[in-house]
Amino acid sequence: MSKKITVTDTVLRDAHQSLLATRMRTEDMLPICDKLDRVGYWSLEVWGGATFDSCVRFLKEDPWERLRQLKAALPNTRLQMLLRGQNLLGYRHYSDDVVKAFVAKAAVNGIDVFRIFDAMNDVRNLRVAIEAVKAAGKHAQGTIAYTTSPVHTNAAFVAQAKAMQAMGIDSIAIKDMAGLLTPYATFELVKALKGEVDLPVFIHSHDTAGLGAMCQLKAIEAGADHIDTAISSLAWGTSHPGTESMVAALKGSEFDTGLDLELIQEIGMYFHAVRKKYHQFESEFTGVDTRVQVNQVPGGMISNLANQLKEQGALNRMNEVLEEIPRVRADLGFPPLVTPTSQIVGTQAFFNVLAGERYKTITNEVKLYLQGRYGKAPGKVDEQLRKQAIGSEEVIDVRPADLLKPELARLREEIGSLAKSEEDVLTFAMFPDIGRKFLEERAAGTLKPEELLPMPGAQGQSSPVGGEGVPTEFVVDVHGESYRVDITGVGVKGDGKRHFYLSIDGMPEEVVFEALNDYVAGGASGKRKQAGAPGDVSTTMPGNIVDVLVKEGDVVKAGQAVLITEAMKMETEVQAPIAGTVKAVHVAKGDRVNPGEVLVEIEG
């Protein structure tokens, strides 16, 4: 008996998130929607945490408006999103009233399928989101975040699937975010699930190790009902198996998708041209990398770590960080490496390597994790590390959100008149700082997306370097801000020197260098001295000041937290190196800081 395999294409979300840093703009999606809508996909994935974040942070697009536009342009195709359970699109647990409000608004604005996962595979963190999706009359897909470890067995995954089925899900997704599945492991897992749970099984696997298509074929042979693919021009590597390849592979078989290969190829050619527009965001990790089978690090996480190490001038230590990640993961009880636990584990490994001492600095997120604030760890955590991180604080064993009070009313009050709709309130709830900035800029009419670099040789690009008096244009990113730099070479070359004149965003070079140096060093940090005295408080990596916990004249103990910094989306306490009195505070909330600078001075 034939069994048609249905397909979700990830080109409008996970594909460009994996390969182009989630930078694709709505203006490049809408022109192809008519053809996408005619393919007959089971769904198109269009929304998720990084998509929402990138819209607000970089593209200066309203993510809700994007969703509404896509829904109007794709009337015959289900729209799908990835939802991080109680975390929604952010990095913390939200109160139940925020979860319910967000799901309801996402459904009203166009989402039909909610793929709901929890980074810990703790089903308690899925319940409220599943209930909210069902209340909205939409498809609730319960998700297994696939990973391998001594505690992650097929029996454990089947037990999770049964628990999610009891909550009312409509289907099950195996989410292989790092590309860890192998073909025969896939076959056994799908067979086990289909033998115990009477629900459709979806397979979502990244092709990092070059095994994705083989895994999908073995999943289909084991009884899977559905595969996730990406249009070929945005497929493979840390993305997904190519849609055209899988449609062709199954054509004429009992699993024929029935999709129009020629139409999909036309769509592939469209995105082939679009991809060139975003060349500056191309991941360095686009090929096959079987190291993921050992270090389990998703491609997007590798890119993020590489950028942070490059900023530190320590890119040569990348292998050390990759080797440290599995050790940190074991210490934390083998959480799957998916947002936000991938950031939690990766950042801690980063600190361990750069500090030259394991857990010399422990991020606030690791402390919360060890306290049970993200849910139940899959395996046993290192109790000595837990004691070092949280001391005698109580470890919670309830669903973390049970301890959260309703917060939607407070959020409405905090954002005030900047919010013109409930959707605006929820944007602020997901990302308070960048959400507020987005809404302020919208109100002031100053929303400006980051610039895209022209393709080399493209019409309108400035002349090649070397033309006397002719500017060459660059776009330079400095800590998330983009600057257009025009460089003109003039003068005599005979003395072995060449004079260059720069203008950045139209400013003359004398002003530019002062402003840019101040920005790179963190505003007033251009005047900060380097730490040298025993009581000088500094940080080990670039970041932003989230909070200043002391003021001049305060008496502090050695080891007391005096600052909270943020880097790589994780917060860290900076502690007093000695006991004494605070002599001076050189930073304020929001300042950018760099390693080695004196941020607070303490006299012993």
Disulfide bonds with the S-S distance in Angstrom:
none
